[in-house]
Amino acid sequence: MKVEDIMIKDPILLRPDYSISKVARIFEEHKIGGAPVVDDNGLLIGVFTKRHFYKFINMESSKNTPIAKLMRINDVVYGHLHSDISQIFNYSNVGVLPIVDSNHKVVGIITRDNLFQYLWKTSTELNSDLRYLLQFSFDGLSIVDGDGTILYRNSVMKKLTGVPDEEAIGRSVHELRKKGAYGTSNYISSIKVCQQTKKPVTVTYINYEGRRVVDTCSPVLEADGSIKRIICNIRDVTEFNLLQEELQEAHDLNKKYKITLQEQYKKRTKTIYSSPKMQDLMDYISRIALVDSTVLITGESGTGKELVAENIHYSSTRKDYPLIKVNCSSIPESLFESEMFGYESGAFTGAKKTGKLGYFDLAENGSIFLDEIGDLPYSFQVKLLRVIQNKEYIRVGGNKYQKANVRILAATNKDLLQMVRQNR
């Protein structure tokens, strides 16, 4: 806050040639105890106050004596219009403090009275704001002095401890313990430990209503190390704990479903064959499976390319993780990137607020089978190349790379070499 916000504007101004009697009438008429004195140009040259009248009486001068003879010209303390209000406190012993602008002209004054009014208003508003902060807090809050007497508590503290205000405020926690105040034993124990150790104490317990709460007591120490206050905070974490339990249950269930799904995948990889050529192929697949590299499977439609991909996956070290199958020809080009890499929240109109995982996210630690890769959009081929080379990608709407710990298995019935020659 600036000086101009609290000063008295357009104050009474005196001239150095005003007589003592004239100034006395001005003071009486306007009920003031002092005023700035300015020259013909309106520039500050001094301040005349009631104490100058005492000087006049001692001098036994005429009532027509100019006030300039009773004051020291140009020897005056003043404040600046745009200064911070904190600077004014250095002159709190001055009865009337003139405020000047950049041209040294008087634009206002600050008196002890309006400075006191400002401080009173500020402290009252601050006290009110602090009470709002304490009273409407989600947590139970209380203030205890060094002897254990409860000085203040909000309504939430009353609810969590089960003790009415009239039985708690102004009472010592030791007195409450002796009375056997219901629901306060753990709360009181926390304060007692805090008093003994002079360190913050946090405990978790079930209160009288069966609610799980976290109780924290923190000491406020004097310069000599003694306890001045203890600030106690109690938070009801019942719902939070329930959410944690539900989250753990969901995690366990997800793990169970994942194992079941993996078993189903394993069952699908059972290949029945008897010819020597198929035996050679299966042996080759077994060797390829041990090398964690990208694999391209070619062949006419219906020749079992997907079955080969399954055998490679379930014979590899990634067999305990998902094999995600994607038919590239069935995904519209406009959706290809978001389906493959997923998208962040708000990536485009209609996007889910939580974002969406892509196929590469779902295949993490496992394998992804890109069937009909010959139909892969040209614009997406460069981005897929980055995944193959650098093992990273960016989600739609994202700004950071995601690591891709995924083995790529691809299949096509087209001549890819010929398509490369045709810039496809």
LINSUL-V838534 format. One record per backbone hydrogen bond with DSSP energy under -1.0 kcal/mol. CO is the residue of the C=O (numbers start at 1). NH is the residue of the N-H. Records with the same first field share a line. If there is no record, write none. Layout:
BEGIN
CO->NH / NH
END
This chain:
BEGIN
1->85
2->5
3->6 / 7
8->109
14->38
15->18
16->68
18->67
19->23
20->24
21->25
22->26
23->27
24->28
25->29
26->30
27->32
33->50
35->48
36->14
37->45 / 46
39->42
42->106
43->39
45->74
46->37
48->35
49->52
50->53 / 54
51->55
52->56
53->57
54->58
55->59
56->60 / 61
62->65
63->21
65->20
66->69
67->70
72->75
79->100
80->83
81->4
83->3
84->87
85->88
87->90
88->91
89->92
91->94
95->112
97->110
98->79
99->107 / 108
100->81
101->104
104->44
105->101
107->10
108->99
109->8
110->97
111->115
112->116
113->117
114->118
115->119
116->120
117->121
118->122
119->123
120->124
121->125
122->126
123->127
124->128
125->129
126->130
127->131
128->132
129->133
130->134
131->135
132->136
140->234
141->154
142->232
143->151 / 152
144->230
145->148
148->173
149->145
150->170
152->143
154->158
155->159
156->160
157->161
158->162
164->167
165->168 / 169
168->171
171->150
172->176
173->177
174->178
175->179
176->181
181->184
184->188
185->189
186->190
187->191
188->192
189->193
190->194
191->195
192->196
193->197
194->198
201->217
203->215
205->213
207->210
211->207
212->237
213->205
214->235
215->203
216->233
217->201
218->231
220->228 / 229
222->225
226->222
229->220
230->144
231->218
232->142
233->216
234->140
235->214
237->241
238->242
239->243
240->244
241->245
242->246
243->247
244->248
245->249
246->250
247->251
248->252
249->253
250->254
251->255
252->256
253->257
254->258
255->259
256->260
257->261
258->262
259->263
260->264
261->265
262->266
263->267
264->268
266->269
267->270
275->279
276->280
277->281
278->282
279->283
280->284
281->285
282->286
283->287
284->288
285->289
288->291
291->293
295->410
297->412
300->303
304->308
305->309
306->310
307->311
308->312
309->313
310->314
313->316
316->319
318->321
322->367
324->369
326->371
327->330
332->335
335->339
336->340
337->341
338->342
339->359
340->360
342->396
343->356
344->347
348->351
352->355
356->343
358->362
359->363
361->364
363->366
366->407
367->324
368->409
369->326 / 371
370->411
371->328
372->375
373->376
377->381
380->384
381->385
382->386
383->387
384->388
385->389
386->390
387->391
391->404
393->402
395->398
396->344
402->393
404->406
405->365
407->368
408->295
409->370
410->297
411->373
412->299
414->416
415->419
416->420
417->421
418->422
419->424
420->423
END
